[in-house]
Amino acid sequence: MAKRKSSLQSHKNHGTLDQIKCPNCGTFIPITETLNHQLKEATRHELEKEFSTKFIQQKEKLEKDAIKKAEEEVSVEIKDYKKQLQEKNKKFQKKIFPRQFNGQEKSSLKPTSSLLIDYT
């Protein structure tokens, strides 16, 4: 207890209660400033770490979503092109072999599977 009173008395003589005396140089250092700075640094570091983690997760999610959307769009386009090619192929076959497609006389020329292109 005696030591505590003497340190309190030294604070009264040389500084306030929110200061501590550096044992090496004897300079009085404000405790609130030191603690405030340490808390700010610790909080800043923690927030930066959390932000970085969330940023990376969000970036990965957006990239996956963009890839999925692009694949879906390309898939739809490919299906459309296949359908267009099948329709053009069918029209082409009707021009080359009109009797087979119209149900008229059978010609000696018959469409072969090699001429009918399957785009599926």
VEXPA-918512 format. One record per residue (C-alpha): residue number from 1; residue in three letters; x, y, z. Coordinates in nm, 2 decimals. Layout:
   nr  rest    east   north      up
  NUM   ALA       X       Y       Z
...
This chain:
   nr  rest    east   north      up
    1   MET    0.00    0.00    0.00
    2   ALA    0.28    0.24    0.08
    3   LYS    0.42    0.19   -0.27
    4   ARG    0.09    0.27   -0.42
    5   LYS    0.05    0.59   -0.23
    6   SER    0.40    0.70   -0.33
    7   SER    0.33    0.64   -0.70
    8   LEU    0.00    0.83   -0.67
    9   GLN    0.18    1.11   -0.50
   10   SER    0.44    1.11   -0.77
   11   HIS    0.16    1.14   -1.03
   12   LYS    0.02    1.43   -0.83
   13   ASN    0.36    1.60   -0.83
   14   HIS    0.46    1.53   -1.19
   15   GLY    0.15    1.43   -1.39
   16   THR   -0.21    1.33   -1.38
   17   LEU   -0.37    0.99   -1.30
   18   ASP   -0.41    0.92   -1.67
   19   GLN   -0.04    0.92   -1.73
   20   ILE    0.24    0.68   -1.65
   21   LYS    0.61    0.75   -1.62
   22   CYS    0.84    0.56   -1.86
   23   PRO    1.08    0.36   -1.64
   24   ASN    1.36    0.42   -1.90
   25   CYS    1.35    0.79   -1.98
   26   GLY    1.12    0.93   -1.71
   27   THR    0.88    1.09   -1.95
   28   PHE    0.51    1.09   -1.86
   29   ILE    0.30    0.92   -2.12
   30   PRO   -0.08    0.97   -2.14
   31   ILE   -0.25    0.63   -2.09
   32   THR   -0.56    0.73   -2.27
   33   GLU   -0.37    0.83   -2.58
   34   THR   -0.17    0.51   -2.58
   35   LEU   -0.47    0.28   -2.52
   36   ASN   -0.67    0.48   -2.77
   37   HIS   -0.40    0.43   -3.04
   38   GLN   -0.36    0.06   -2.96
   39   LEU   -0.74    0.01   -2.98
   40   LYS   -0.76    0.20   -3.31
   41   GLU   -0.47   -0.01   -3.46
   42   ALA   -0.62   -0.34   -3.34
   43   THR   -0.96   -0.25   -3.47
   44   ARG   -0.83   -0.12   -3.80
   45   HIS   -0.63   -0.44   -3.85
   46   GLU   -0.93   -0.66   -3.76
   47   LEU   -1.16   -0.47   -4.00
   48   GLU   -0.91   -0.48   -4.28
   49   LYS   -0.87   -0.86   -4.23
   50   GLU   -1.25   -0.90   -4.23
   51   PHE   -1.30   -0.67   -4.53
   52   SER   -1.03   -0.86   -4.72
   53   THR   -1.19   -1.20   -4.65
   54   LYS   -1.54   -1.07   -4.74
   55   PHE   -1.41   -0.90   -5.06
   56   ILE   -1.24   -1.22   -5.18
   57   GLN   -1.55   -1.43   -5.11
   58   GLN   -1.77   -1.18   -5.29
   59   LYS   -1.53   -1.16   -5.58
   60   GLU   -1.53   -1.54   -5.62
   61   LYS   -1.91   -1.55   -5.60
   62   LEU   -1.95   -1.28   -5.87
   63   GLU   -1.70   -1.46   -6.09
   64   LYS   -1.88   -1.79   -6.05
   65   ASP   -2.22   -1.62   -6.12
   66   ALA   -2.08   -1.45   -6.43
   67   ILE   -1.94   -1.77   -6.56
   68   LYS   -2.27   -1.95   -6.50
   69   LYS   -2.47   -1.68   -6.67
   70   ALA   -2.23   -1.67   -6.97
   71   GLU   -2.25   -2.05   -7.00
   72   GLU   -2.63   -2.04   -6.99
   73   GLU   -2.64   -1.76   -7.25
   74   VAL   -2.40   -1.95   -7.48
   75   SER   -2.60   -2.27   -7.43
   76   VAL   -2.92   -2.09   -7.54
   77   GLU   -2.74   -1.94   -7.84
   78   ILE   -2.60   -2.28   -7.94
   79   LYS   -2.95   -2.44   -7.92
   80   ASP   -3.09   -2.16   -8.13
   81   TYR   -2.81   -2.21   -8.39
   82   LYS   -2.87   -2.58   -8.40
   83   LYS   -3.24   -2.53   -8.45
   84   GLN   -3.17   -2.29   -8.74
   85   LEU   -2.93   -2.53   -8.90
   86   GLN   -3.18   -2.82   -8.87
   87   GLU   -3.44   -2.60   -9.03
   88   LYS   -3.20   -2.50   -9.31
   89   ASN   -3.09   -2.86   -9.36
   90   LYS   -3.46   -2.97   -9.38
   91   LYS   -3.53   -2.70   -9.65
   92   PHE   -3.22   -2.80   -9.83
   93   GLN   -3.32   -3.16   -9.83
   94   LYS   -3.67   -3.07   -9.95
   95   LYS   -3.52   -2.88  -10.25
   96   ILE   -3.29   -3.17  -10.34
   97   PHE   -3.55   -3.45  -10.28
   98   PRO   -3.89   -3.28  -10.32
   99   ARG   -4.08   -3.60  -10.40
  100   GLN   -3.98   -3.78  -10.08
  101   PHE   -4.08   -3.49   -9.86
  102   ASN   -4.41   -3.42  -10.05
  103   GLY   -4.52   -3.78  -10.05
  104   GLN   -4.52   -3.80  -10.43
  105   GLU   -4.35   -4.05  -10.65
  106   LYS   -4.04   -4.21  -10.52
  107   SER   -3.73   -4.11  -10.71
  108   SER   -3.43   -4.32  -10.77
  109   LEU   -3.24   -4.06  -10.57
  110   LYS   -3.30   -4.11  -10.20
  111   PRO   -3.17   -3.90   -9.92
  112   THR   -2.91   -4.08   -9.72
  113   SER   -2.83   -4.04   -9.36
  114   SER   -2.50   -3.88   -9.46
  115   LEU   -2.69   -3.59   -9.62
  116   LEU   -2.91   -3.54   -9.33
  117   ILE   -2.70   -3.37   -9.07
  118   ASP   -2.79   -3.41   -8.70
  119   TYR   -2.70   -3.10   -8.51
  120   THR   -2.81   -3.22   -8.17
